[in-house]
Amino acid sequence: MNDIEKIRTLLPHWIDHTKSHGEEFAHWAGHIRTAGQQESATALAQAAAALREVEEHLRRALTLAGGPLQATQPHDEHHHHDHHHDHGLHHHH
C-alpha cells in the first residue's frame, strides 16, 4: 500500500474521530454551562467549533487525495483502533 492509499484509508477514521470529539466537547459545554461554568463552557464550545474546521480540512484532503479507499489489506496495515476510545472523562450518548 503506497502513501496515497494509506492516507485515503486513514482520513475517514480521522474524520470520524474528530467529529466524535467535537460532539463531545459541545455536549459537555452545555453541561458545564448549566452548572455555572460560563467561561469554561465557552472555551469548550470554541474547541468544538475548531474541530469542525479541522474536520472540513480533513474532508477536503480526502477529496483531493481521491476519496475514501476501502482497505483490502488486513487492518494492521494502517492505524486502526480495535478498542473503544475512552479517555476516562467523557461518555458517548
N, CA, C and O atoms as a CHARMM CRD file, in Angstrom:
* protein
*
  372
    1    1 MET  N      0.86000  -1.17600   0.00000 PROA 1      0.00000
    2    1 MET  CA     0.00000   0.00000   0.00000 PROA 1      0.00000
    3    1 MET  C      0.90600   1.23900   0.00000 PROA 1      0.00000
    4    1 MET  O      1.75200   1.39300   0.88100 PROA 1      0.00000
    5    2 ASN  N      0.72500   2.10900  -0.98200 PROA 2      0.00000
    6    2 ASN  CA     1.54300   3.32300  -1.03300 PROA 2      0.00000
    7    2 ASN  C      0.97900   4.39700  -0.09600 PROA 2      0.00000
    8    2 ASN  O     -0.08100   4.21900   0.50400 PROA 2      0.00000
    9    3 ASP  N      1.69600   5.49800   0.01500 PROA 3      0.00000
   10    3 ASP  CA     1.29600   6.53900   0.96700 PROA 3      0.00000
   11    3 ASP  C     -0.06400   7.14900   0.64100 PROA 3      0.00000
   12    3 ASP  O     -0.82800   7.45700   1.55600 PROA 3      0.00000
   13    4 ILE  N     -0.38300   7.32800  -0.63100 PROA 4      0.00000
   14    4 ILE  CA    -1.69000   7.89500  -1.00500 PROA 4      0.00000
   15    4 ILE  C     -2.80300   6.92800  -0.61500 PROA 4      0.00000
   16    4 ILE  O     -3.82600   7.35000  -0.07600 PROA 4      0.00000
   17    5 GLU  N     -2.61800   5.64800  -0.88000 PROA 5      0.00000
   18    5 GLU  CA    -3.62000   4.65700  -0.47600 PROA 5      0.00000
   19    5 GLU  C     -3.77900   4.63900   1.04500 PROA 5      0.00000
   20    5 GLU  O     -4.89200   4.53100   1.55800 PROA 5      0.00000
   21    6 LYS  N     -2.66500   4.74500   1.75300 PROA 6      0.00000
   22    6 LYS  CA    -2.73600   4.75500   3.22300 PROA 6      0.00000
   23    6 LYS  C     -3.52900   5.95700   3.72500 PROA 6      0.00000
   24    6 LYS  O     -4.38600   5.82100   4.59800 PROA 6      0.00000
   25    7 ILE  N     -3.23800   7.14200   3.16800 PROA 7      0.00000
   26    7 ILE  CA    -3.93400   8.34300   3.64800 PROA 7      0.00000
   27    7 ILE  C     -5.41600   8.27400   3.29900 PROA 7      0.00000
   28    7 ILE  O     -6.25200   8.76400   4.05800 PROA 7      0.00000
   29    8 ARG  N     -5.75100   7.67400   2.16100 PROA 8      0.00000
   30    8 ARG  CA    -7.16300   7.52600   1.77200 PROA 8      0.00000
   31    8 ARG  C     -7.88000   6.53000   2.67900 PROA 8      0.00000
   32    8 ARG  O     -9.10800   6.54400   2.76300 PROA 8      0.00000
   33    9 THR  N     -7.13700   5.67800   3.34700 PROA 9      0.00000
   34    9 THR  CA    -7.70000   4.74400   4.32300 PROA 9      0.00000
   35    9 THR  C     -7.75800   5.37600   5.71300 PROA 9      0.00000
   36    9 THR  O     -8.71700   5.16700   6.45600 PROA 9      0.00000
   37   10 LEU  N     -6.73300   6.14700   6.05800 PROA 10     0.00000
   38   10 LEU  CA    -6.66100   6.76700   7.38600 PROA 10     0.00000
   39   10 LEU  C     -7.61100   7.94400   7.55900 PROA 10     0.00000
   40   10 LEU  O     -8.22900   8.09100   8.61400 PROA 10     0.00000
   41   11 LEU  N     -7.73500   8.77900   6.53700 PROA 11     0.00000
   42   11 LEU  CA    -8.52200  10.01300   6.68500 PROA 11     0.00000
   43   11 LEU  C     -9.96000   9.77600   7.13400 PROA 11     0.00000
   44   11 LEU  O    -10.42900  10.51000   8.00400 PROA 11     0.00000
   45   12 PRO  N    -10.69300   8.79600   6.59500 PROA 12     0.00000
   46   12 PRO  CA   -12.06300   8.59500   7.10100 PROA 12     0.00000
   47   12 PRO  C    -12.09700   8.31200   8.60500 PROA 12     0.00000
   48   12 PRO  O    -12.99900   8.77400   9.30400 PROA 12     0.00000
   49   13 HSD  N    -11.12300   7.56100   9.09900 PROA 13     0.00000
   50   13 HSD  CA   -11.05200   7.29600  10.54300 PROA 13     0.00000
   51   13 HSD  C    -10.79900   8.59300  11.30200 PROA 13     0.00000
   52   13 HSD  O    -11.44900   8.86000  12.31400 PROA 13     0.00000
   53   14 TRP  N     -9.86700   9.39200  10.82300 PROA 14     0.00000
   54   14 TRP  CA    -9.55100  10.65900  11.48800 PROA 14     0.00000
   55   14 TRP  C    -10.74400  11.60100  11.47600 PROA 14     0.00000
   56   14 TRP  O    -10.99300  12.30500  12.45400 PROA 14     0.00000
   57   15 ILE  N    -11.48000  11.61500  10.37400 PROA 15     0.00000
   58   15 ILE  CA   -12.67400  12.46000  10.26700 PROA 15     0.00000
   59   15 ILE  C    -13.70600  12.04000  11.31200 PROA 15     0.00000
   60   15 ILE  O    -14.23800  12.88000  12.03900 PROA 15     0.00000
   61   16 ASP  N    -13.98300  10.74700  11.38400 PROA 16     0.00000
   62   16 ASP  CA   -14.95700  10.24900  12.36700 PROA 16     0.00000
   63   16 ASP  C    -14.50500  10.55100  13.79500 PROA 16     0.00000
   64   16 ASP  O    -15.30600  10.95800  14.63600 PROA 16     0.00000
   65   17 HSD  N    -13.23200  10.35000  14.05400 PROA 17     0.00000
   66   17 HSD  CA   -12.68400  10.57100  15.39300 PROA 17     0.00000
   67   17 HSD  C    -12.79300  12.05100  15.78000 PROA 17     0.00000
   68   17 HSD  O    -13.19300  12.38000  16.89700 PROA 17     0.00000
   69   18 THR  N    -12.44000  12.92000  14.86400 PROA 18     0.00000
   70   18 THR  CA   -12.50700  14.36200  15.11000 PROA 18     0.00000
   71   18 THR  C    -13.94800  14.80000  15.34900 PROA 18     0.00000
   72   18 THR  O    -14.22900  15.57400  16.26400 PROA 18     0.00000
   73   19 LYS  N    -14.85900  14.29500  14.51400 PROA 19     0.00000
   74   19 LYS  CA   -16.27600  14.64600  14.66300 PROA 19     0.00000
   75   19 LYS  C    -16.79900  14.19200  16.02700 PROA 19     0.00000
   76   19 LYS  O    -17.52100  14.93100  16.69800 PROA 19     0.00000
   77   20 SER  N    -16.43600  12.99300  16.42700 PROA 20     0.00000
   78   20 SER  CA   -16.88900  12.45600  17.70800 PROA 20     0.00000
   79   20 SER  C    -16.42000  13.32100  18.87500 PROA 20     0.00000
   80   20 SER  O    -17.19800  13.62800  19.77800 PROA 20     0.00000
   81   21 HSD  N    -15.15900  13.71000  18.85300 PROA 21     0.00000
   82   21 HSD  CA   -14.65000  14.55000  19.93800 PROA 21     0.00000
   83   21 HSD  C    -15.30400  15.92900  19.92700 PROA 21     0.00000
   84   21 HSD  O    -15.60200  16.47300  20.99100 PROA 21     0.00000
   85   22 GLY  N    -15.53000  16.49800  18.76100 PROA 22     0.00000
   86   22 GLY  CA   -16.20100  17.79600  18.67900 PROA 22     0.00000
   87   22 GLY  C    -17.60200  17.74300  19.26400 PROA 22     0.00000
   88   22 GLY  O    -18.02800  18.65700  19.97000 PROA 22     0.00000
   89   23 GLU  N    -18.31900  16.65400  18.96200 PROA 23     0.00000
   90   23 GLU  CA   -19.66900  16.48600  19.51300 PROA 23     0.00000
   91   23 GLU  C    -19.61600  16.35300  21.03300 PROA 23     0.00000
   92   23 GLU  O    -20.47100  16.88800  21.73800 PROA 23     0.00000
   93   24 GLU  N    -18.61000  15.63900  21.53200 PROA 24     0.00000
   94   24 GLU  CA   -18.45100  15.50200  22.98600 PROA 24     0.00000
   95   24 GLU  C    -18.16100  16.84200  23.64300 PROA 24     0.00000
   96   24 GLU  O    -18.72400  17.16300  24.69000 PROA 24     0.00000
   97   25 PHE  N    -17.28600  17.61800  23.03000 PROA 25     0.00000
   98   25 PHE  CA   -16.95600  18.93600  23.58000 PROA 25     0.00000
   99   25 PHE  C    -18.20700  19.80000  23.67500 PROA 25     0.00000
  100   25 PHE  O    -18.44100  20.45500  24.69000 PROA 25     0.00000
  101   26 ALA  N    -19.01000  19.79900  22.61200 PROA 26     0.00000
  102   26 ALA  CA   -20.23900  20.59800  22.60500 PROA 26     0.00000
  103   26 ALA  C    -21.20700  20.10100  23.68100 PROA 26     0.00000
  104   26 ALA  O    -21.83100  20.90100  24.37900 PROA 26     0.00000
  105   27 HSD  N    -21.32600  18.79700  23.80800 PROA 27     0.00000
  106   27 HSD  CA   -22.19800  18.19300  24.82200 PROA 27     0.00000
  107   27 HSD  C    -21.78600  18.64100  26.22700 PROA 27     0.00000
  108   27 HSD  O    -22.62100  19.07600  27.01900 PROA 27     0.00000
  109   28 TRP  N    -20.49800  18.53000  26.52000 PROA 28     0.00000
  110   28 TRP  CA   -20.01800  18.89400  27.84500 PROA 28     0.00000
  111   28 TRP  C    -20.04300  20.39600  28.07200 PROA 28     0.00000
  112   28 TRP  O    -20.20800  20.84300  29.20700 PROA 28     0.00000
  113   29 ALA  N    -19.88500  21.17300  27.02800 PROA 29     0.00000
  114   29 ALA  CA   -20.00300  22.63300  27.17100 PROA 29     0.00000
  115   29 ALA  C    -21.39000  22.98300  27.69900 PROA 29     0.00000
  116   29 ALA  O    -21.53000  23.84100  28.57000 PROA 29     0.00000
  117   30 GLY  N    -22.40900  22.32100  27.17400 PROA 30     0.00000
  118   30 GLY  CA   -23.76800  22.55200  27.64700 PROA 30     0.00000
  119   30 GLY  C    -23.94300  22.17400  29.10400 PROA 30     0.00000
  120   30 GLY  O    -24.58400  22.89500  29.86900 PROA 30     0.00000
  121   31 HSD  N    -23.37100  21.04100  29.48700 PROA 31     0.00000
  122   31 HSD  CA   -23.48200  20.58800  30.87900 PROA 31     0.00000
  123   31 HSD  C    -22.80900  21.55000  31.84800 PROA 31     0.00000
  124   31 HSD  O    -23.38500  21.89700  32.88000 PROA 31     0.00000
  125   32 ILE  N    -21.60500  21.98000  31.52600 PROA 32     0.00000
  126   32 ILE  CA   -20.91600  22.84200  32.48500 PROA 32     0.00000
  127   32 ILE  C    -21.45000  24.26500  32.46000 PROA 32     0.00000
  128   32 ILE  O    -21.34300  24.98800  33.45100 PROA 32     0.00000
  129   33 ARG  N    -22.03200  24.67500  31.32000 PROA 33     0.00000
  130   33 ARG  CA   -22.68600  25.99100  31.28000 PROA 33     0.00000
  131   33 ARG  C    -23.86700  25.97200  32.25600 PROA 33     0.00000
  132   33 ARG  O    -24.07200  26.92300  33.00900 PROA 33     0.00000
  133   34 THR  N    -24.64000  24.88300  32.23500 PROA 34     0.00000
  134   34 THR  CA   -25.77600  24.72500  33.14200 PROA 34     0.00000
  135   34 THR  C    -25.31400  24.72700  34.59800 PROA 34     0.00000
  136   34 THR  O    -26.03900  25.17400  35.48800 PROA 34     0.00000
  137   35 ALA  N    -24.10300  24.22400  34.83100 PROA 35     0.00000
  138   35 ALA  CA   -23.55500  24.16900  36.19200 PROA 35     0.00000
  139   35 ALA  C    -22.90100  25.48200  36.60700 PROA 35     0.00000
  140   35 ALA  O    -22.32700  25.57200  37.69200 PROA 35     0.00000
  141   36 GLY  N    -22.98300  26.50000  35.75400 PROA 36     0.00000
  142   36 GLY  CA   -22.47400  27.81100  36.12100 PROA 36     0.00000
  143   36 GLY  C    -21.05700  28.12000  35.66800 PROA 36     0.00000
  144   36 GLY  O    -20.50200  29.15200  36.04300 PROA 36     0.00000
  145   37 GLN  N    -20.47700  27.26200  34.88400 PROA 37     0.00000
  146   37 GLN  CA   -19.10200  27.47100  34.40700 PROA 37     0.00000
  147   37 GLN  C    -19.12100  28.10200  33.01000 PROA 37     0.00000
  148   37 GLN  O    -18.76100  27.45900  32.02400 PROA 37     0.00000
  149   38 GLN  N    -19.54500  29.36300  32.94000 PROA 38     0.00000
  150   38 GLN  CA   -19.72900  30.03700  31.65300 PROA 38     0.00000
  151   38 GLN  C    -18.44500  30.11400  30.82900 PROA 38     0.00000
  152   38 GLN  O    -18.44200  29.76600  29.64800 PROA 38     0.00000
  153   39 GLU  N    -17.36000  30.56600  31.44800 PROA 39     0.00000
  154   39 GLU  CA   -16.12100  30.76300  30.69300 PROA 39     0.00000
  155   39 GLU  C    -15.54200  29.44100  30.20900 PROA 39     0.00000
  156   39 GLU  O    -15.07000  29.33900  29.07700 PROA 39     0.00000
  157   40 SER  N    -15.57900  28.44400  31.05900 PROA 40     0.00000
  158   40 SER  CA   -15.08700  27.12600  30.67200 PROA 40     0.00000
  159   40 SER  C    -15.95500  26.54500  29.55400 PROA 40     0.00000
  160   40 SER  O    -15.44500  25.94100  28.61000 PROA 40     0.00000
  161   41 ALA  N    -17.26200  26.73400  29.67200 PROA 41     0.00000
  162   41 ALA  CA   -18.18000  26.25200  28.64200 PROA 41     0.00000
  163   41 ALA  C    -17.90900  26.94300  27.31200 PROA 41     0.00000
  164   41 ALA  O    -17.94100  26.30500  26.26000 PROA 41     0.00000
  165   42 THR  N    -17.64600  28.23800  27.35800 PROA 42     0.00000
  166   42 THR  CA   -17.33800  28.97800  26.13500 PROA 42     0.00000
  167   42 THR  C    -16.06300  28.44400  25.49700 PROA 42     0.00000
  168   42 THR  O    -16.00200  28.27900  24.27800 PROA 42     0.00000
  169   43 ALA  N    -15.04500  28.17100  26.30700 PROA 43     0.00000
  170   43 ALA  CA   -13.79000  27.62700  25.78400 PROA 43     0.00000
  171   43 ALA  C    -14.01300  26.26100  25.13800 PROA 43     0.00000
  172   43 ALA  O    -13.45900  25.97800  24.07600 PROA 43     0.00000
  173   44 LEU  N    -14.82200  25.41600  25.77500 PROA 44     0.00000
  174   44 LEU  CA   -15.12300  24.10300  25.19400 PROA 44     0.00000
  175   44 LEU  C    -15.91300  24.24300  23.90000 PROA 44     0.00000
  176   44 LEU  O    -15.66200  23.51300  22.94000 PROA 44     0.00000
  177   45 ALA  N    -16.85800  25.16500  23.86200 PROA 45     0.00000
  178   45 ALA  CA   -17.63000  25.39400  22.63900 PROA 45     0.00000
  179   45 ALA  C    -16.71400  25.87600  21.51600 PROA 45     0.00000
  180   45 ALA  O    -16.90300  25.50400  20.35700 PROA 45     0.00000
  181   46 GLN  N    -15.72900  26.69800  21.85300 PROA 46     0.00000
  182   46 GLN  CA   -14.76600  27.15800  20.85000 PROA 46     0.00000
  183   46 GLN  C    -13.91200  25.99400  20.35500 PROA 46     0.00000
  184   46 GLN  O    -13.58800  25.92200  19.16900 PROA 46     0.00000
  185   47 ALA  N    -13.54900  25.08900  21.24900 PROA 47     0.00000
  186   47 ALA  CA   -12.79600  23.89800  20.84600 PROA 47     0.00000
  187   47 ALA  C    -13.63200  23.04000  19.89700 PROA 47     0.00000
  188   47 ALA  O    -13.11400  22.50600  18.91600 PROA 47     0.00000
  189   48 ALA  N    -14.93000  22.90800  20.19600 PROA 48     0.00000
  190   48 ALA  CA   -15.82000  22.14300  19.31600 PROA 48     0.00000
  191   48 ALA  C    -15.88100  22.78500  17.93600 PROA 48     0.00000
  192   48 ALA  O    -15.84200  22.08400  16.92400 PROA 48     0.00000
  193   49 ALA  N    -15.97600  24.10900  17.88600 PROA 49     0.00000
  194   49 ALA  CA   -16.01000  24.81300  16.60300 PROA 49     0.00000
  195   49 ALA  C    -14.69900  24.62300  15.84500 PROA 49     0.00000
  196   49 ALA  O    -14.70400  24.44800  14.62600 PROA 49     0.00000
  197   50 ALA  N    -13.58600  24.65700  16.55900 PROA 50     0.00000
  198   50 ALA  CA   -12.28600  24.45700  15.91600 PROA 50     0.00000
  199   50 ALA  C    -12.19000  23.05400  15.32200 PROA 50     0.00000
  200   50 ALA  O    -11.63100  22.87600  14.24000 PROA 50     0.00000
  201   51 LEU  N    -12.72900  22.06100  16.02100 PROA 51     0.00000
  202   51 LEU  CA   -12.69500  20.70200  15.48600 PROA 51     0.00000
  203   51 LEU  C    -13.58600  20.56000  14.26500 PROA 51     0.00000
  204   51 LEU  O    -13.29000  19.75700  13.38000 PROA 51     0.00000
  205   52 ARG  N    -14.67500  21.32300  14.19600 PROA 52     0.00000
  206   52 ARG  CA   -15.49300  21.30200  12.97200 PROA 52     0.00000
  207   52 ARG  C    -14.67000  21.82300  11.79400 PROA 52     0.00000
  208   52 ARG  O    -14.78100  21.30900  10.68100 PROA 52     0.00000
  209   53 GLU  N    -13.84600  22.84200  12.03900 PROA 53     0.00000
  210   53 GLU  CA   -12.96300  23.35000  10.98300 PROA 53     0.00000
  211   53 GLU  C    -11.92600  22.30100  10.60100 PROA 53     0.00000
  212   53 GLU  O    -11.65200  22.10200   9.41800 PROA 53     0.00000
  213   54 VAL  N    -11.35100  21.63300  11.59000 PROA 54     0.00000
  214   54 VAL  CA   -10.38200  20.56700  11.32700 PROA 54     0.00000
  215   54 VAL  C    -11.03600  19.48700  10.47300 PROA 54     0.00000
  216   54 VAL  O    -10.44400  19.00200   9.51000 PROA 54     0.00000
  217   55 GLU  N    -12.26000  19.11600  10.83300 PROA 55     0.00000
  218   55 GLU  CA   -12.98300  18.08700  10.08000 PROA 55     0.00000
  219   55 GLU  C    -13.14300  18.49400   8.61800 PROA 55     0.00000
  220   55 GLU  O    -12.96800  17.66700   7.72300 PROA 55     0.00000
  221   56 GLU  N    -13.47100  19.75100   8.37000 PROA 56     0.00000
  222   56 GLU  CA   -13.61500  20.22600   6.98700 PROA 56     0.00000
  223   56 GLU  C    -12.29200  20.13600   6.22800 PROA 56     0.00000
  224   56 GLU  O    -12.27400  19.74700   5.06000 PROA 56     0.00000
  225   57 HSD  N    -11.19000  20.49100   6.88000 PROA 57     0.00000
  226   57 HSD  CA    -9.87600  20.37700   6.23700 PROA 57     0.00000
  227   57 HSD  C     -9.55500  18.91500   5.92200 PROA 57     0.00000
  228   57 HSD  O     -9.03300  18.60700   4.85000 PROA 57     0.00000
  229   58 LEU  N     -9.86700  18.02000   6.85400 PROA 58     0.00000
  230   58 LEU  CA    -9.63000  16.59700   6.62400 PROA 58     0.00000
  231   58 LEU  C    -10.48100  16.08300   5.46800 PROA 58     0.00000
  232   58 LEU  O    -10.00300  15.30900   4.63800 PROA 58     0.00000
  233   59 ARG  N    -11.74900  16.51300   5.41000 PROA 59     0.00000
  234   59 ARG  CA   -12.62100  16.09700   4.30400 PROA 59     0.00000
  235   59 ARG  C    -12.08100  16.59900   2.96100 PROA 59     0.00000
  236   59 ARG  O    -12.12000  15.87700   1.96500 PROA 59     0.00000
  237   60 ARG  N    -11.58300  17.82200   2.93800 PROA 60     0.00000
  238   60 ARG  CA   -11.01900  18.37500   1.70800 PROA 60     0.00000
  239   60 ARG  C     -9.77900  17.58300   1.29800 PROA 60     0.00000
  240   60 ARG  O     -9.60000  17.26500   0.12200 PROA 60     0.00000
  241   61 ALA  N     -8.93000  17.26800   2.26700 PROA 61     0.00000
  242   61 ALA  CA    -7.73700  16.46900   1.97600 PROA 61     0.00000
  243   61 ALA  C     -8.12500  15.11400   1.39900 PROA 61     0.00000
  244   61 ALA  O     -7.49300  14.63400   0.45800 PROA 61     0.00000
  245   62 LEU  N     -9.15700  14.49900   1.95600 PROA 62     0.00000
  246   62 LEU  CA    -9.61900  13.20500   1.46300 PROA 62     0.00000
  247   62 LEU  C    -10.12600  13.31800   0.03400 PROA 62     0.00000
  248   62 LEU  O     -9.79100  12.49100  -0.81400 PROA 62     0.00000
  249   63 THR  N    -10.93000  14.33500  -0.23600 PROA 63     0.00000
  250   63 THR  CA   -11.44600  14.54500  -1.59200 PROA 63     0.00000
  251   63 THR  C    -10.29700  14.74900  -2.57400 PROA 63     0.00000
  252   63 THR  O    -10.27400  14.14400  -3.64600 PROA 63     0.00000
  253   64 LEU  N     -9.35000  15.60000  -2.20600 PROA 64     0.00000
  254   64 LEU  CA    -8.22300  15.89700  -3.09300 PROA 64     0.00000
  255   64 LEU  C     -7.31200  14.68900  -3.30000 PROA 64     0.00000
  256   64 LEU  O     -6.65700  14.58000  -4.33600 PROA 64     0.00000
  257   65 ALA  N     -7.26500  13.78500  -2.32900 PROA 65     0.00000
  258   65 ALA  CA    -6.44600  12.57300  -2.44900 PROA 65     0.00000
  259   65 ALA  C     -7.13100  11.49700  -3.28000 PROA 65     0.00000
  260   65 ALA  O     -6.51300  10.49000  -3.62600 PROA 65     0.00000
  261   66 GLY  N     -8.42000  11.70600  -3.60500 PROA 66     0.00000
  262   66 GLY  CA    -9.13000  10.73600  -4.43600 PROA 66     0.00000
  263   66 GLY  C    -10.29200  10.05200  -3.75800 PROA 66     0.00000
  264   66 GLY  O    -10.89200   9.14100  -4.32900 PROA 66     0.00000
  265   67 GLY  N    -10.61900  10.47200  -2.55300 PROA 67     0.00000
  266   67 GLY  CA   -11.76300   9.89200  -1.85100 PROA 67     0.00000
  267   67 GLY  C    -11.36400   8.68700  -1.02300 PROA 67     0.00000
  268   67 GLY  O    -10.21800   8.24000  -1.07000 PROA 67     0.00000
  269   68 PRO  N    -12.31700   8.16400  -0.26300 PROA 68     0.00000
  270   68 PRO  CA   -12.01100   7.04800   0.63500 PROA 68     0.00000
  271   68 PRO  C    -11.61100   5.79600  -0.14000 PROA 68     0.00000
  272   68 PRO  O    -12.15000   5.50800  -1.20900 PROA 68     0.00000
  273   69 LEU  N    -10.67700   5.08000   0.40700 PROA 69     0.00000
  274   69 LEU  CA   -10.22600   3.81800  -0.16200 PROA 69     0.00000
  275   69 LEU  C    -10.58500   2.72400   0.82000 PROA 69     0.00000
  276   69 LEU  O    -10.16900   2.75800   1.97800 PROA 69     0.00000
  277   70 GLN  N    -11.34400   1.76900   0.36800 PROA 70     0.00000
  278   70 GLN  CA   -11.69600   0.65100   1.23800 PROA 70     0.00000
  279   70 GLN  C    -10.46900  -0.22200   1.41500 PROA 70     0.00000
  280   70 GLN  O     -9.83300  -0.61800   0.43800 PROA 70     0.00000
  281   71 ALA  N    -10.14100  -0.51800   2.64900 PROA 71     0.00000
  282   71 ALA  CA    -8.95500  -1.31800   2.94300 PROA 71     0.00000
  283   71 ALA  C     -9.12800  -2.72500   2.38800 PROA 71     0.00000
  284   71 ALA  O    -10.10700  -3.41000   2.68500 PROA 71     0.00000
  285   72 THR  N     -8.17300  -3.13800   1.58800 PROA 72     0.00000
  286   72 THR  CA    -8.17800  -4.50400   1.07100 PROA 72     0.00000
  287   72 THR  C     -7.12100  -5.33000   1.78500 PROA 72     0.00000
  288   72 THR  O     -7.05100  -6.54800   1.62000 PROA 72     0.00000
  289   73 GLN  N     -6.29900  -4.65300   2.58000 PROA 73     0.00000
  290   73 GLN  CA    -5.25200  -5.30900   3.36100 PROA 73     0.00000
  291   73 GLN  C     -5.79200  -5.55100   4.77100 PROA 73     0.00000
  292   73 GLN  O     -6.79100  -4.95000   5.16600 PROA 73     0.00000
  293   74 PRO  N     -5.14100  -6.42100   5.51900 PROA 74     0.00000
  294   74 PRO  CA    -5.53300  -6.57000   6.93200 PROA 74     0.00000
  295   74 PRO  C     -5.40800  -5.23300   7.65200 PROA 74     0.00000
  296   74 PRO  O     -4.62300  -4.37300   7.25300 PROA 74     0.00000
  297   75 HSD  N     -6.18000  -5.06900   8.70600 PROA 75     0.00000
  298   75 HSD  CA    -6.23100  -3.79100   9.40900 PROA 75     0.00000
  299   75 HSD  C     -4.90200  -3.36700  10.00900 PROA 75     0.00000
  300   75 HSD  O     -4.72400  -2.19200  10.33000 PROA 75     0.00000
  301   76 ASP  N     -3.96300  -4.29300  10.16800 PROA 76     0.00000
  302   76 ASP  CA    -2.69200  -3.87700  10.74200 PROA 76     0.00000
  303   76 ASP  C     -1.82300  -3.13100   9.73300 PROA 76     0.00000
  304   76 ASP  O     -0.72300  -2.69700  10.07600 PROA 76     0.00000
  305   77 GLU  N     -2.28900  -2.97700   8.51400 PROA 77     0.00000
  306   77 GLU  CA    -1.58000  -2.20500   7.50200 PROA 77     0.00000
  307   77 GLU  C     -1.69800  -0.71000   7.74600 PROA 77     0.00000
  308   77 GLU  O     -0.90800   0.06300   7.20300 PROA 77     0.00000
  309   78 HSD  N     -2.65900  -0.28700   8.54300 PROA 78     0.00000
  310   78 HSD  CA    -2.83100   1.13200   8.84200 PROA 78     0.00000
  311   78 HSD  C     -3.21400   1.28900  10.31000 PROA 78     0.00000
  312   78 HSD  O     -3.49100   0.31100  11.00400 PROA 78     0.00000
  313   79 HSD  N     -3.22200   2.52400  10.76100 PROA 79     0.00000
  314   79 HSD  CA    -3.56500   2.80700  12.15400 PROA 79     0.00000
  315   79 HSD  C     -5.05200   2.58200  12.34900 PROA 79     0.00000
  316   79 HSD  O     -5.87300   3.30900  11.79000 PROA 79     0.00000
  317   80 HSD  N     -5.39500   1.58800  13.13200 PROA 80     0.00000
  318   80 HSD  CA    -6.80100   1.26000  13.35800 PROA 80     0.00000
  319   80 HSD  C     -6.98700   0.98200  14.83900 PROA 80     0.00000
  320   80 HSD  O     -6.15600   0.31600  15.45600 PROA 80     0.00000
  321   81 HSD  N     -8.04700   1.47700  15.39800 PROA 81     0.00000
  322   81 HSD  CA    -8.33900   1.22700  16.80500 PROA 81     0.00000
  323   81 HSD  C     -9.29800   0.06000  16.90500 PROA 81     0.00000
  324   81 HSD  O    -10.41800   0.12100  16.39600 PROA 81     0.00000
  325   82 ASP  N     -8.86400  -0.99400  17.55600 PROA 82     0.00000
  326   82 ASP  CA    -9.74000  -2.12900  17.79900 PROA 82     0.00000
  327   82 ASP  C    -10.37900  -2.03500  19.17800 PROA 82     0.00000
  328   82 ASP  O    -11.02500  -2.97600  19.63800 PROA 82     0.00000
  329   83 HSD  N    -10.19300  -0.89500  19.83100 PROA 83     0.00000
  330   83 HSD  CA   -10.70300  -0.71200  21.18000 PROA 83     0.00000
  331   83 HSD  C    -11.59900   0.51700  21.23200 PROA 83     0.00000
  332   83 HSD  O    -11.53300   1.40100  20.37800 PROA 83     0.00000
  333   84 HSD  N    -12.43400   0.54300  22.25800 PROA 84     0.00000
  334   84 HSD  CA   -13.26100   1.72900  22.49600 PROA 84     0.00000
  335   84 HSD  C    -12.33400   2.85600  22.91000 PROA 84     0.00000
  336   84 HSD  O    -11.47200   2.66100  23.76700 PROA 84     0.00000
  337   85 HSD  N    -12.49000   3.99700  22.33500 PROA 85     0.00000
  338   85 HSD  CA   -11.60000   5.12800  22.57800 PROA 85     0.00000
  339   85 HSD  C    -12.14400   5.96000  23.72400 PROA 85     0.00000
  340   85 HSD  O    -12.86600   6.93300  23.50400 PROA 85     0.00000
  341   86 ASP  N    -11.80300   5.58400  24.93500 PROA 86     0.00000
  342   86 ASP  CA   -12.32100   6.25000  26.12800 PROA 86     0.00000
  343   86 ASP  C    -11.16300   6.84100  26.91300 PROA 86     0.00000
  344   86 ASP  O    -10.28100   6.12100  27.38000 PROA 86     0.00000
  345   87 HSD  N    -11.17600   8.15200  27.05200 PROA 87     0.00000
  346   87 HSD  CA   -10.13200   8.82600  27.80700 PROA 87     0.00000
  347   87 HSD  C    -10.49000   8.91600  29.28600 PROA 87     0.00000
  348   87 HSD  O     -9.75000   9.51700  30.06500 PROA 87     0.00000
  349   88 GLY  N    -11.60600   8.32900  29.67700 PROA 88     0.00000
  350   88 GLY  CA   -11.98400   8.28800  31.07300 PROA 88     0.00000
  351   88 GLY  C    -12.77800   9.48200  31.55800 PROA 88     0.00000
  352   88 GLY  O    -13.26200   9.47300  32.69000 PROA 88     0.00000
  353   89 LEU  N    -12.92800  10.51100  30.73800 PROA 89     0.00000
  354   89 LEU  CA   -13.61100  11.72100  31.18100 PROA 89     0.00000
  355   89 LEU  C    -14.89200  11.99900  30.43100 PROA 89     0.00000
  356   89 LEU  O    -15.66100  12.87400  30.82700 PROA 89     0.00000
  357   90 HSD  N    -15.13500  11.28000  29.36500 PROA 90     0.00000
  358   90 HSD  CA   -16.32600  11.57300  28.57500 PROA 90     0.00000
  359   90 HSD  C    -17.13400  10.30500  28.35000 PROA 90     0.00000
  360   90 HSD  O    -16.63900   9.18600  28.48400 PROA 90     0.00000
  361   91 HSD  N    -18.36000  10.51800  28.01100 PROA 91     0.00000
  362   91 HSD  CA   -19.26800   9.40700  27.76200 PROA 91     0.00000
  363   91 HSD  C    -19.98500   9.65800  26.45900 PROA 91     0.00000
  364   91 HSD  O    -20.41700  10.77800  26.18500 PROA 91     0.00000
  365   92 HSD  N    -20.11200   8.62500  25.65700 PROA 92     0.00000
  366   92 HSD  CA   -20.86400   8.74100  24.40700 PROA 92     0.00000
  367   92 HSD  C    -22.32900   8.45400  24.69500 PROA 92     0.00000
  368   92 HSD  O    -22.66300   7.44600  25.31800 PROA 92     0.00000
  369   93 HSD  N    -23.19100   9.33700  24.24400 PROA 93     0.00000
  370   93 HSD  CA   -24.63200   9.14600  24.45800 PROA 93     0.00000
  371   93 HSD  C    -25.31500   8.92300  23.13800 PROA 93     0.00000
  372   93 HSD  O    -26.53200   8.74100  23.09500 PROA 93     0.00000
